[in-house]
Amino acid sequence: MGSENGSLVGRNEVDENVALIFGVTGLVGREIVKRLLTSKPRWRIYGVARNPEINSMTKMYNFISCDLLNASETKQRLFPLQDIVSHVFWVTWSGEYPLDTDECCVQNKTMLMNALDAILPNAKRLKHFSLQTGMKHYVSLVEETLFRGEGSSLCYYTEECPRKSSGMNFYYVLEDLLKEKITGSSVVWSVQRPGLLMGSSTRTLYNFMGSLCVYGAMCKYLNLPFVFGGTRECWEESYIDGSDSNLVAEQHIFAASSGKVREKGEAFNAINGVGFTWKEIWPEIGKKLGVQVNETTMFDEGFWFGREMAERKHVWDEIVVKEKLVQTKIEDLANWFFLDALFRCPFKLLGKREKVDKFGFKRKYRTLDSILYWIDVMRDEKLIPL
C-alpha cells in the first residue's frame, strides 16, 4: 500500500489525473479504485476513510485515515492535496441517524463542508466533483405510499423530477452545498443516483449482498428453507432498480473524465437498466447459494429477517471457523432490518436511464447477473463459504 498520512505528494503528479475518493472502503469506492488503477491515462489515487481496507501494492494508491466530522483533522490530512487533485469522488455518508432527520442532514453536511473547506481554497487543478446520492432523491421517506393497487399508473423517475417538499432528505443538502461552494469556479460537478447497490464490502451499513449471502449460508448450515420474507407486492412486482457497483463506479468515472458532462449539477440515475422481480430470480439465487428452494413455499409474508435471524449470531461465528473464512462479525456483513425494510418497501422506486444513455454511457446489467457475480466475488474474497 502507498504511504498513509506521510509524504503524499509526488514530483510528477502535476502531469497526472489525481483522484481523491471519499468512502474508498465502501461498495462503490472500492470499484472506483480498481478501475482507475488499470485505466489509461494513468491515475494517482488518494482514498479517504476512517479505517483502511483496500490492500494495493502499487505506488499509485495512497490511503488517508480521516474522520470527516473533525474539521481540524480533515484540514490537516487533506491540505497537502489541495493543489494537485483533479477529480473528487464523494461516495461516503453517515448513517448514524435515521435518513429523514435533521441530525442526518447536519452530520452529512458537516462531513462534506469540512472536506470542501480543506481542498477548495487552493484547488488549482480540480476539474470535476462527482457526488453519489441515490434514487431516494425522488421520494419522501416519511409519506410515500405508492403501491396503489390494480389499475394505478406506474411512475418511473427521471432526473428532472422535482424535489419532494415534505420530509428531510440529506441528498438535497449535499447538492445545495456543492452548488453554493463551487459557484463561480470552473469546476464541474455531477450527481450519480444509484438504486439498490450490489457489491462486496464489510464497511457498508445497508449491505444487500452481505445480508443475502449470510442468510443463504445460515440456511444451508442449519438446513432451513431459503424463503423470501416480505410483502406480496414486493415479491411479484418490479418496485426497485438494481445498481451493480461496477456500473456505478464506471458511471462516476465517465461523468468525471469523459468531457461530455459540462454543466454544473448534472444528475444521472445510475441503475442497471433492466427490470426484475424477486419472484423471477429468487430460485436462481437459491441455487447459486446451494440452499433449499421450494417454488411453492419460497414466499412467506409472515417471515421477518430481524425476528428469525437476529438471535443466531453464534451460527455465523461457527460458519466462519468451520469454513476458514475471513474473520468477520455477522454485523460486518448482514443487516436484517435492512432486508425487512427492503422487501416490505411501501413505495415503488423505479427510474429511467435515458439521460445517461444519451450522454454516451451505454453499460447495462441484468440484476440477477449482478447478484450471481458478487456471490462469486465474496466467495473468492473468503467472506462467505463456497
Secondary structure, DSSP 8 states (H G I E B T S, - for coil): ---SSSS---TTGGGSEEEEEETTTSHHHHHHHHHHHT-SS-EEEEEEESS------STTEEEEE--TT-HHHHHHHHGGGTTT--EEEE-----SS-TTSHHHHHHHHHHHHHHHHHHSTT-SS--EEEEE--GGGGS-TTT------TT----EE-TT----SSS--HHHHHHHHHHHHHTTSS-EEEEEEESEEE---SS-TT-HHHHHHHHHHHHHHHT-B--B-S-HHHHHS--B-EEEHHHHHHHHHHHHHSS---STTEEEEE--BS---HHHHHHHHHHHHT-B--TTTSB-TT--HHHHHTT-HHHHHHHHHHTT-----HHHH--HHHHHHHHT-SS-BEE--HHHHHHT----B-HHHHHHHHHHHHHHTTSS--
